[in-house]
């Protein structure tokens, strides 16, 4: 990598597998960050435009935790697949939570769409893990 942060990544003679444990931990951080994203989205709704104190405080805590963990994970991971997994978990988790606990409409199209989001995220993650 060049001093400007751009350029070719050097993987060394081991094919870049030196830090497999570090990448696994980074993916774990992305998953937890995605779950926290679900929390901040739900609390955003429950805050009613930041007019309710405790949901607003919970929103801020979940958001800071989510963005913080995503930021840490990006030290080891490519931004595209990591961001896709983070937003996918957050989007699917929020939709499922809304249907189960908040009375959001449940439909076959919504369930299929959530499944497609999850499959798309998995595909992006798998396509980025080969290098």
DASUL-V555611 format. One record per residue. N is the residue number from 1. RES is the residue in three letters. SS is DSSP state (H for helix, E for strand, - for the rest). BURIAL is I if it has 24 or more other C-alpha atoms within 12 Angstrom, else O. Layout:
n=N res=RES ss=SS burial=BURIAL
n=N res=RES ss=SS burial=BURIAL
This chain:
n=1 res=UNK ss=- burial=O
n=2 res=UNK ss=- burial=O
n=3 res=UNK ss=- burial=O
n=4 res=UNK ss=- burial=O
n=5 res=UNK ss=- burial=O
n=6 res=UNK ss=- burial=O
n=7 res=UNK ss=- burial=O
n=8 res=UNK ss=- burial=O
n=9 res=UNK ss=- burial=O
n=10 res=UNK ss=- burial=O
n=11 res=UNK ss=- burial=O
n=12 res=UNK ss=- burial=O
n=13 res=UNK ss=- burial=O
n=14 res=UNK ss=- burial=O
n=15 res=UNK ss=- burial=O
n=16 res=UNK ss=- burial=O
n=17 res=UNK ss=- burial=O
n=18 res=UNK ss=- burial=O
n=19 res=UNK ss=- burial=O
n=20 res=UNK ss=H burial=O
n=21 res=UNK ss=H burial=O
n=22 res=UNK ss=H burial=O
n=23 res=UNK ss=H burial=O
n=24 res=UNK ss=H burial=O
n=25 res=UNK ss=H burial=O
n=26 res=UNK ss=H burial=I
n=27 res=UNK ss=H burial=I
n=28 res=UNK ss=H burial=I
n=29 res=UNK ss=H burial=I
n=30 res=UNK ss=H burial=I
n=31 res=UNK ss=H burial=I
n=32 res=UNK ss=H burial=I
n=33 res=UNK ss=H burial=I
n=34 res=UNK ss=H burial=I
n=35 res=UNK ss=H burial=I
n=36 res=UNK ss=H burial=I
n=37 res=UNK ss=H burial=I
n=38 res=UNK ss=H burial=I
n=39 res=UNK ss=H burial=I
n=40 res=UNK ss=H burial=I
n=41 res=UNK ss=H burial=I
n=42 res=UNK ss=H burial=I
n=43 res=UNK ss=H burial=I
n=44 res=UNK ss=H burial=I
n=45 res=UNK ss=H burial=O
n=46 res=UNK ss=H burial=O
n=47 res=UNK ss=- burial=O
n=48 res=UNK ss=- burial=O
n=49 res=UNK ss=- burial=O
n=50 res=UNK ss=- burial=O
n=51 res=UNK ss=- burial=O
n=52 res=UNK ss=- burial=O
n=53 res=UNK ss=H burial=O
n=54 res=UNK ss=H burial=O
n=55 res=UNK ss=H burial=I
n=56 res=UNK ss=H burial=I
n=57 res=UNK ss=H burial=O
n=58 res=UNK ss=H burial=I
n=59 res=UNK ss=H burial=I
n=60 res=UNK ss=H burial=I
n=61 res=UNK ss=H burial=O
n=62 res=UNK ss=H burial=I
n=63 res=UNK ss=H burial=I
n=64 res=UNK ss=H burial=O
n=65 res=UNK ss=H burial=I
n=66 res=UNK ss=H burial=I
n=67 res=UNK ss=H burial=I
n=68 res=UNK ss=H burial=O
n=69 res=UNK ss=H burial=I
n=70 res=UNK ss=H burial=I
n=71 res=UNK ss=H burial=I
n=72 res=UNK ss=H burial=I
n=73 res=UNK ss=H burial=I
n=74 res=UNK ss=- burial=I
n=75 res=UNK ss=- burial=O
n=76 res=UNK ss=- burial=I
n=77 res=UNK ss=- burial=I
n=78 res=UNK ss=- burial=I
n=79 res=UNK ss=H burial=O
n=80 res=UNK ss=H burial=O
n=81 res=UNK ss=H burial=I
n=82 res=UNK ss=H burial=I
n=83 res=UNK ss=H burial=I
n=84 res=UNK ss=H burial=I
n=85 res=UNK ss=H burial=I
n=86 res=UNK ss=H burial=I
n=87 res=UNK ss=H burial=I
n=88 res=UNK ss=H burial=I
n=89 res=UNK ss=H burial=I
n=90 res=UNK ss=H burial=I
n=91 res=UNK ss=H burial=I
n=92 res=UNK ss=H burial=I
n=93 res=UNK ss=H burial=I
n=94 res=UNK ss=H burial=I
n=95 res=UNK ss=H burial=I
n=96 res=UNK ss=H burial=I
n=97 res=UNK ss=H burial=I
n=98 res=UNK ss=H burial=I
n=99 res=UNK ss=H burial=O
n=100 res=UNK ss=H burial=O
n=101 res=UNK ss=H burial=O
n=102 res=UNK ss=- burial=O
n=103 res=UNK ss=- burial=O
n=104 res=UNK ss=- burial=O
n=105 res=UNK ss=- burial=O
n=106 res=UNK ss=- burial=O
n=107 res=UNK ss=- burial=O
n=108 res=UNK ss=H burial=O
n=109 res=UNK ss=H burial=O
n=110 res=UNK ss=H burial=O
n=111 res=UNK ss=H burial=O
n=112 res=UNK ss=H burial=O
n=113 res=UNK ss=H burial=O
n=114 res=UNK ss=H burial=I
n=115 res=UNK ss=H burial=O
n=116 res=UNK ss=H burial=O
n=117 res=UNK ss=H burial=I
n=118 res=UNK ss=H burial=I
n=119 res=UNK ss=H burial=O
n=120 res=UNK ss=H burial=O
n=121 res=UNK ss=H burial=I
n=122 res=UNK ss=H burial=O
n=123 res=UNK ss=H burial=O
n=124 res=UNK ss=H burial=O
n=125 res=UNK ss=H burial=I
n=126 res=UNK ss=H burial=O
n=127 res=UNK ss=H burial=O
n=128 res=UNK ss=H burial=O
n=129 res=UNK ss=- burial=O
n=130 res=UNK ss=- burial=O
n=131 res=UNK ss=- burial=O
